Amino acid sequence: MGAAQCRGGLGGRARRAINVPDYSKALGVLQQGVDTATGRIDHVVHILSKAPVMAMTPKQMAQRIAA
């Protein structure tokens, strides 16, 4: 089969418009969920970054656990 046959072999079907569902509402709901989760994660990261234990090195942590 040649290239011309491949291109013409669809018989015009490739040119027809396809009916694509509108997912904008569902995507908007998903985006709201992502935004909410991101806000919660940012809050947790902010709290953890202020915790004194986060400034400790692994060696310091091991010493503290052994004590």
Short mmCIF file of the C-alpha atoms (twelve columns), coordinates in Angstrom:
data_MODEL
# 
_entry.id   MODEL 
# 
loop_
_atom_site.group_PDB 
_atom_site.id 
_atom_site.type_symbol 
_atom_site.label_atom_id 
_atom_site.label_alt_id 
_atom_site.label_comp_id 
_atom_site.label_asym_id 
_atom_site.label_seq_id 
_atom_site.Cartn_x 
_atom_site.Cartn_y 
_atom_site.Cartn_z 
_atom_site.pdbx_PDB_model_num 
ATOM 1  C CA . MET A 1  0.000   0.000  0.000  1 
ATOM 2  C CA . GLY A 2  1.443   3.359  -1.005 1 
ATOM 3  C CA . ALA A 3  1.401   6.628  0.898  1 
ATOM 4  C CA . ALA A 4  -1.316  8.031  -1.373 1 
ATOM 5  C CA . GLN A 5  -3.522  5.050  -0.619 1 
ATOM 6  C CA . CYS A 6  -3.004  5.515  3.123  1 
ATOM 7  C CA . ARG A 7  -3.999  9.172  2.958  1 
ATOM 8  C CA . GLY A 8  -6.968  8.552  0.723  1 
ATOM 9  C CA . GLY A 9  -7.991  5.307  2.340  1 
ATOM 10 C CA . LEU A 10 -10.129 6.958  5.000  1 
ATOM 11 C CA . GLY A 11 -12.675 8.045  2.429  1 
ATOM 12 C CA . GLY A 12 -13.192 11.481 3.968  1 
ATOM 13 C CA . ARG A 13 -13.951 10.098 7.423  1 
ATOM 14 C CA . ALA A 14 -10.969 11.874 8.936  1 
ATOM 15 C CA . ARG A 15 -12.412 15.204 7.876  1 
ATOM 16 C CA . ARG A 16 -15.682 14.805 9.737  1 
ATOM 17 C CA . ALA A 17 -16.069 16.720 12.953 1 
ATOM 18 C CA . ILE A 18 -16.025 14.588 16.061 1 
ATOM 19 C CA . ASN A 19 -18.283 15.259 19.000 1 
ATOM 20 C CA . VAL A 20 -16.022 15.954 21.979 1 
ATOM 21 C CA . PRO A 21 -17.749 16.188 25.371 1 
ATOM 22 C CA . ASP A 22 -17.307 19.398 27.347 1 
ATOM 23 C CA . TYR A 23 -15.288 18.402 30.393 1 
ATOM 24 C CA . SER A 24 -14.762 21.967 31.642 1 
ATOM 25 C CA . LYS A 25 -17.119 21.568 34.644 1 
ATOM 26 C CA . ALA A 26 -15.513 18.289 35.744 1 
ATOM 27 C CA . LEU A 27 -12.039 19.729 35.236 1 
ATOM 28 C CA . GLY A 28 -13.016 22.778 37.288 1 
ATOM 29 C CA . VAL A 29 -14.118 20.546 40.170 1 
ATOM 30 C CA . LEU A 30 -10.866 18.586 39.929 1 
ATOM 31 C CA . GLN A 31 -8.865  21.831 39.922 1 
ATOM 32 C CA . GLN A 32 -10.656 23.006 43.071 1 
ATOM 33 C CA . GLY A 33 -9.698  19.744 44.769 1 
ATOM 34 C CA . VAL A 34 -6.090  20.120 43.681 1 
ATOM 35 C CA . ASP A 35 -6.035  23.722 44.925 1 
ATOM 36 C CA . THR A 36 -7.451  22.650 48.300 1 
ATOM 37 C CA . ALA A 37 -4.926  19.837 48.668 1 
ATOM 38 C CA . THR A 38 -2.074  22.143 47.668 1 
ATOM 39 C CA . GLY A 39 -3.142  24.664 50.299 1 
ATOM 40 C CA . ARG A 40 -3.215  21.980 52.977 1 
ATOM 41 C CA . ILE A 41 0.184   20.632 51.959 1 
ATOM 42 C CA . ASP A 42 1.647   24.151 51.986 1 
ATOM 43 C CA . HIS A 43 0.274   24.634 55.506 1 
ATOM 44 C CA . VAL A 44 1.830   21.378 56.749 1 
ATOM 45 C CA . VAL A 45 5.176   22.215 55.108 1 
ATOM 46 C CA . HIS A 46 5.115   25.652 56.754 1 
ATOM 47 C CA . ILE A 47 4.496   24.110 60.186 1 
ATOM 48 C CA . LEU A 48 7.181   21.452 59.701 1 
ATOM 49 C CA . SER A 49 9.739   23.982 58.480 1 
ATOM 50 C CA . LYS A 50 9.426   25.853 61.781 1 
ATOM 51 C CA . ALA A 51 9.901   22.724 63.904 1 
ATOM 52 C CA . PRO A 52 13.289  22.690 65.684 1 
ATOM 53 C CA . VAL A 53 13.747  19.002 64.884 1 
ATOM 54 C CA . MET A 54 13.995  19.848 61.180 1 
ATOM 55 C CA . ALA A 55 17.222  21.758 61.823 1 
ATOM 56 C CA . MET A 56 18.901  18.707 63.365 1 
ATOM 57 C CA . THR A 57 21.412  16.632 61.490 1 
ATOM 58 C CA . PRO A 58 20.998  12.857 61.399 1 
ATOM 59 C CA . LYS A 59 23.906  12.562 63.839 1 
ATOM 60 C CA . GLN A 60 22.249  14.957 66.266 1 
ATOM 61 C CA . MET A 61 18.987  13.054 65.953 1 
ATOM 62 C CA . ALA A 62 20.735  9.743  66.681 1 
ATOM 63 C CA . GLN A 63 22.391  11.269 69.752 1 
ATOM 64 C CA . ARG A 64 19.061  12.588 70.981 1 
ATOM 65 C CA . ILE A 65 17.390  9.198  70.510 1 
ATOM 66 C CA . ALA A 66 20.255  7.402  72.282 1 
ATOM 67 C CA . ALA A 67 20.092  9.768  75.263 1 
# 
